[in-house]
Amino acid sequence: MASPAASSVSAPPRQAPAQSPATLAVWGSRITLGALALGGLIAAMLDVSLSLEAQMVGYLIGMVALNLPHGGYEHFENLRHRRVSFSLRYVVLYVAFLVAFVGFFFVAPVVALGLAFSTAVIKGGHGGLKVMDALRGTDHLQSRWQRGLAAFVRGGAIMLVPLLAWPGVYVTFSTYMVHIFGAAGPLPFATHLPTVQAAVGTIYGLAVGVHLGGGLYTGGLSTAWLTDLAETTLLIAYFTFVPMMLAVGLYFPLWYTLRQTARTTAVASHDPAPDRLSLPRTWAAMVIGALATFGLMAGLYALVPNPLGGAGLLGGAVAFYTIFVCILALPHIVVGEWLDQARGIWYVP
């Protein structure tokens, strides 16, 4: 599926200028998540909790109002550099993977949910790795396995740390999600939750230690390694102390989207022949992408037998939107990045 981009882009420097928009966006992501993690820690120490209803409202605001347009824009920004034949093939493959994944949920909803959660790990981790490549460099990650482990650690903070820190909410909403597709009863791992948590905690803890230790061994106390250490620690603290639904809902707009925007800006700023959209056209692309996504969401809502998964309106909306985003994420990664060897949605030259 690879196709040459319309123009070549020279490799950006390992470190963006201190006052560049890309650097400011990255610092914005660190400061906002750091403030939220600190607030969560203080609230835990004071035994103050945020209601689940408030968390769900925050989740929907973050994921729908703030983050929804960006996913469509990633594809648009990629495809506008391509031939029409490539774009048509891209769309056909995307729809094919989308339909296949929805069908898999009807056949084996629990297994499909596991694949969906794994996709979220890959998206957060691999996308984050590309941001490091573009802005700080990854000289401390000198082998394929180190890069894979780095992606697993960063992405695992999104889906594995909440299972350890907020198991009740995690299991409840996971159950709602499989019930959307007609599954009945509790999740298989729910009856052995302490054992599952122990296994996940051991595996993830070892992965973090090997990732950071290996990076220190190969790269020393480099700026790239120190940045990786700080950001990995921040992500783990954030998903540990910020209530799960709010943490996930704000992670994508305040971390993922901000940092992908920074990556795009850094790459474009070093393009010898920059081709940037005007602000109105950028907003138009995001709005059109959001409208198309809402159309797909309406189609899924009409198709599934139990759209709210047996939950109330607010909880059901969160469960349905989460599963919908997970379904979109698989073709987003496979077609938009892995099958696109020439450029991809997380392009770094």
Secondary structure, DSSP 8 states (H G I E B T S, - for coil): -----SS------SS--TTSHHHHHHHHHHHHHHHHHHHHHHHHHTT----HHHHHHHHHIIIIIITHHHHHHHHHHHHTTS-HHHHHHHHHHHHHHHHHHHHHHHH-HHHHHHHHHHHHHHHHHHHHHHHHHHHT--TT--SHHHHHHHHHHHHHHHHTHHHHH-HHHHHHHHHHHHHTTT--S--GGGGGHHHHHHHHHHHHHHHHHHHHHHHHHHH-S-HHHHHHHHHHHHHHHHHHHS-HHHHHHHHIIIIIIHHHHHHHHHHHHT-SS-----HHHHHHHHHHHHHHHHHHHHHHHHHSS-TTTTS-HHHHHHHHHHHHHHHHHHHHHIIIIIT--SS-TT---
